[in-house]
């Protein structure tokens, strides 16, 4: 590439999404990552793109709603450009309701969803959830039609293919050229904390398990803090742990076995399903728990896109577009609470 308008450091979901949003607007983009695309937590297996509950509305929830609603067209564009499937599907999500109070709360949230979700998705209480559903003490479940799934590692591969198809580069080493976006995950949060002399975020390790079980058209399940996500390739992902203290960031251990036991207890039809993969990685969590976007304080021409944590893939389409607005057009549409300075 003779010249570069934007250098993105980090080929995880935020870095690749920012790069794609810039490249499809005509910018010359280079992504640099010594470990390769999706080498960190973005190369995972769970891929639950689930909304926050429709109440106590705020800028973070509004941003996430915009991103989830634009996701289907956005990922279809990525797939069309590069010819690689991301595994996206808006198949919804089921959650069992434990008692009468939980049913009443879910029904109240249904009213909130009707007001806030613009008629493009709903949140409703159901009594006939289908076979791929956990037991419910009340015989009632919440189903929301906004939740989607994708395969994280394959989605990163789809973005790489799309970038290369429009002339972008993804390389393991290159100097900074043009405007530079740092999207370097949990290690990047540590570097940023050191540079600013303030803790702005941490890494939280997660472990997950992938099973061979075909439930391609079924909604994902959220039960007792556990995500159970059927994928388009005939697998089911189970995750994940949250570990603030850890040694080896990619080592799996007995906590994976515990995840599997919990999943089988919730969905006995998973009993005996072959384990395809056990996975571990460290997710970047900003101090504010919102994505951290925008200028790097005190460094002209340097920007940050980090802190996706558990909602990075769901936030990614809008993160990419908002950062492209800022980098290419000087339009600052970053919400309150999302800036680096909001984490100081």
HUGIKA-V492177 format. One record per residue. N is the residue number from 1. RES is the residue in one letter. OMEGA is omega in whole degrees, -180 to 180 (NA if undefined). NEAR is the number of other ideal C-beta (glycine too) atoms within 8 Angstrom. Layout:
# HUGIKA-V492177
<<N:RES:OMEGA:NEAR> <N:RES:OMEGA:NEAR>>
This chain:
# HUGIKA-V492177
<<1:X:-174:7> <2:X:179:2> <3:X:-175:7> <4:X:175:10> <5:X:-176:10> <6:X:170:17> <7:X:177:15> <8:X:178:16> <9:X:-179:13> <10:X:-178:15> <11:X:169:17> <12:X:-172:19> <13:X:179:15> <14:X:-180:16> <15:X:-179:17> <16:X:179:17> <17:X:176:13> <18:X:-180:18> <19:X:-179:16> <20:X:180:14> <21:X:178:12> <22:X:-176:15> <23:X:-178:14> <24:X:171:9> <25:X:175:8> <26:X:179:4> <27:X:175:11> <28:X:-168:12> <29:X:174:15> <30:X:175:15> <31:X:-177:18> <32:X:177:13> <33:X:-178:14> <34:X:-177:6> <35:X:-180:7> <36:X:-178:8> <37:X:176:14> <38:X:-176:13> <39:X:180:10> <40:X:-176:11> <41:X:179:13> <42:X:177:17> <43:X:-175:11> <44:X:-172:14> <45:X:-171:13> <46:X:173:12> <47:X:176:15> <48:X:179:12> <49:X:-171:11> <50:X:-179:11> <51:X:166:12> <52:X:-179:6> <53:X:-176:7> <54:X:175:13> <55:X:-178:7> <56:X:-172:5> <57:X:179:8> <58:X:-176:7> <59:X:-180:9> <60:X:-180:12> <61:X:179:12> <62:X:178:10> <63:X:180:12> <64:X:178:14> <65:X:178:12> <66:X:-176:9> <67:X:-180:14> <68:X:-180:13> <69:X:179:10> <70:X:-169:11> <71:X:-174:14> <72:X:179:9> <73:X:-178:7> <74:X:180:9> <75:X:175:14> <76:X:177:9> <77:X:176:10> <78:X:-178:14> <79:X:-180:14> <80:X:-178:7> <81:X:-173:11> <82:X:179:14> <83:X:179:7> <84:X:-177:11> <85:X:179:7> <86:X:-178:13> <87:X:-178:13> <88:X:172:13> <89:X:178:8> <90:X:-173:10> <91:X:176:11> <92:X:-176:11> <93:X:176:12> <94:X:174:16> <95:X:178:9> <96:X:-180:13> <97:X:-167:14> <98:X:-176:7> <99:X:-176:8> <100:X:179:6> <101:X:179:6> <102:X:177:10> <103:X:-180:12> <104:X:179:8> <105:X:179:8> <106:X:179:13> <107:X:176:9> <108:X:178:9> <109:X:176:13> <110:X:177:12> <111:X:178:8> <112:X:179:13> <113:X:179:13> <114:X:-179:9> <115:X:-169:7> <116:X:-172:9> <117:X:167:13> <118:X:180:5> <119:X:-177:4> <120:X:177:6> <121:X:178:10> <122:X:179:10> <123:X:-174:15> <124:X:176:8> <125:X:-177:12> <126:X:179:10> <127:X:178:7> <128:X:-170:4> <129:X:-174:9> <130:X:-173:7> <131:X:-176:5> <132:X:-177:11> <133:X:176:11> <134:X:174:9> <135:X:177:5> <136:X:-179:12> <137:X:-179:8> <138:X:-172:11> <139:X:-180:5> <140:X:180:11> <141:X:166:13> <142:X:169:12> <143:X:172:13> <144:X:-177:14> <145:X:179:9> <146:X:-177:16> <147:X:178:15> <148:X:177:13> <149:X:164:16> <150:X:178:14> <151:X:-171:13> <152:X:-177:15> <153:X:180:11> <154:X:177:12> <155:X:175:17> <156:X:177:16> <157:X:178:11> <158:X:178:15> <159:X:178:17> <160:X:180:14> <161:X:179:12> <162:X:179:15> <163:X:-178:17> <164:X:-180:11> <165:X:180:9> <166:X:174:9> <167:X:177:7> <168:X:180:13> <169:X:170:10> <170:X:-172:11> <171:X:-179:8> <172:X:179:7> <173:X:177:5> <174:X:178:8> <175:X:175:3> <176:X:175:6> <177:X:-180:8> <178:X:175:10> <179:X:-172:10> <180:X:178:12> <181:X:178:16> <182:X:-180:14> <183:X:-166:15> <184:X:169:11> <185:X:-172:15> <186:X:176:15> <187:X:175:8> <188:X:175:14> <189:X:177:18> <190:X:178:10> <191:X:-180:9> <192:X:178:15> <193:X:179:12> <194:X:-178:7> <195:X:-177:6> <196:X:-179:10> <197:X:177:5> <198:X:176:7> <199:X:-179:6> <200:X:180:13> <201:X:-178:15> <202:X:172:9> <203:X:177:13> <204:X:-178:12> <205:X:174:14> <206:X:174:16> <207:X:-177:16> <208:X:-179:17> <209:X:177:15> <210:X:-179:13> <211:X:171:14> <212:X:179:8> <213:X:-176:11> <214:X:174:5> <215:X:-164:8> <216:X:-176:8> <217:X:-176:5> <218:X:175:10> <219:X:173:12> <220:X:-176:16> <221:X:171:15> <222:X:-176:12> <223:X:179:10> <224:X:177:5> <225:X:-176:4> <226:X:173:13> <227:X:176:13> <228:X:-166:15> <229:X:173:13> <230:X:180:16> <231:X:-176:13> <232:X:-177:9> <233:X:179:6> <234:X:175:8> <235:X:175:12> <236:X:179:13> <237:X:179:15> <238:X:179:17> <239:X:-6:16> <240:X:175:11> <241:X:173:10> <242:X:-173:7> <243:X:178:10> <244:X:179:7> <245:X:-178:3> <246:X:175:8> <247:X:179:3> <248:X:-175:5> <249:X:-177:9> <250:X:-179:6> <251:X:172:7> <252:X:-177:9> <253:X:-175:6> <254:X:178:5> <255:X:174:10> <256:X:177:13> <257:X:179:7> <258:X:176:8> <259:X:-179:16> <260:X:179:12> <261:X:179:8> <262:X:-179:11> <263:X:180:13> <264:X:176:10> <265:X:-180:6> <266:X:-178:12> <267:X:-177:11> <268:X:179:6> <269:X:176:7> <270:X:-179:12> <271:X:178:6> <272:X:178:4> <273:X:-178:9> <274:X:175:6> <275:X:179:10> <276:X:-174:7> <277:X:167:7> <278:X:-172:10> <279:X:172:11> <280:X:177:12> <281:X:-176:12> <282:X:-177:13> <283:X:-179:14> <284:X:179:15> <285:X:176:13> <286:X:-178:15> <287:X:-179:8> <288:X:-175:10> <289:X:172:8> <290:X:172:11> <291:X:179:13> <292:X:-172:18> <293:X:170:13> <294:X:-176:11> <295:X:171:9> <296:X:-176:10> <297:X:176:7> <298:X:-179:3> <299:X:-178:7> <300:X:178:3> <301:X:179:6> <302:X:-174:10> <303:X:-179:15> <304:X:169:15> <305:X:-170:14> <306:X:173:17> <307:X:180:14> <308:X:179:17> <309:X:-176:11> <310:X:-175:6> <311:X:-174:8> <312:X:-178:15> <313:X:176:13> <314:X:-180:13> <315:X:-167:13> <316:X:-179:13> <317:X:-179:12> <318:X:175:12> <319:X:180:16> <320:X:-176:14> <321:X:180:10> <322:X:178:11> <323:X:176:15> <324:X:175:14> <325:X:-177:11> <326:X:-175:14> <327:X:-171:13> <328:X:-174:11> <329:X:-179:7> <330:X:180:5> <331:X:-177:6> <332:X:179:7> <333:X:-180:7> <334:X:-176:9> <335:X:173:10> <336:X:180:5> <337:X:-176:10> <338:X:-174:15> <339:X:176:11> <340:X:-178:15> <341:X:177:6> <342:X:-179:11> <343:X:-178:13> <344:X:NA:7>>
